Amino acid sequence: YSGGLPFAITGAIVSSADITPTSDGNAWEIYMDQVEIKGSNIPLLRNILDGENVSLQSRKLAAVLEDNVSGYSTPKPIFDTTYLDELIRISRDQDGKVFVYGKTSDST
């Protein structure tokens, strides 16, 4: 993604969330916890973002917004898994957007 810059910024978005099956058992409700950006191709940016305590604490931010912004409720998107094997999961959200997840570790 270049965002209009004369070069592309690359890296990985690493997120953690709680997932809960929907009442019909055919999909998952996602409740984000934190998001990190790792492995940027920009050296100084990579050094900062790859730090141990650098992440967006989405759940904490959502709690502040819910407490202070009238009518705000934390989004909890519904994901329907359309393909799953030992290494990859392909899901669609309620808007039909496709998300591809790859397993990078046996410990999680």
N, C-alpha and C positions, 0 to 999 in steps of 0.2 A: 504494500500500500504506500503510495507516495503522498497523498493528501495535498497534491499540487506542488510538492517539492521537486527539485530536479534529480532526486534520487529516491530509491525505495527503502523503506524501513521494514526489516524482517525481524522475526522472533516468534516466540510461542506464548500463547495465553494459557495460563495454568489456573484452573479454578477448582474450588471445592464447594460442595453443596450437600444438603440433605435431600434425599428423594423419597417420596411416599407414593405408593400405588393409588391410583384414582379409585373411586368407589366401584366402578365397573371392572377394575382389574386389567384394563386394556392399555393403560398409559401410566405415566409418572408425573407427579407434581414436583417441580424443582424449587428449592428454597436456597438461594445462593448464600455462601458464607464469606468467602474471600476470593480475590482475583489477583494474580501476579502476572507480570510480563517478564519472560526469561529469554536469554540468548539473543539479545538485539545485535544487529550487525554494526551498530554505532558504538565504538569502543567506550567512550565516556558514559554514554547512556547505559550500556551493558553493565559497567562497573557499579553504577548506582542501582539499577533495577534488579540485578542479580544478588543484591545484599540480602542477608538473612531476614531482616525485619521490614522489608519493603513490600507492602501489599495494600490493596484496597479492602478494608473490612466492610464489605457490603451489608452484612446483617446489622452491624452497629450503626452504619450510616442510615439504613432503612428505619431503625428504631428512632433515631433522632428526627427524621423526616415525619414519621407517623405521629410523634409527640408534638411537633411544631408546625406542621403544614395541614391546614384544614382540608379534609377530604382525601388526603394521601393514604394509599394502602400499598404495601409492599407487593410488587408483582411476583407471582409464583406461576411461571409458565407451565403448560402441560406439554409433555413430550411423548410422542408415540414412537416406539422403536419399530423400524421397518426391516432392519437386518441386524443380526448379532452372531458373532462367532468368538473364538478365544482371543482374537487380537483387535477386533474392530466392532463398533456399534454405529449404526446409522439411524438417526431419529429425525422426526419432523415436529416442529412446534405447532401451536394452534393456528398460526398464520401460513403454514405450509413451508416455512423455511427449513432447509435441510442442514443438519449438523452431523459431522463425522468425528467420532472419537476413536483414538488409537490407544491401546494399552501400552504403557511404557515401563511398567514394573510389575513383578509378581507380588510385591508387598502391599499393594492397595487394590 
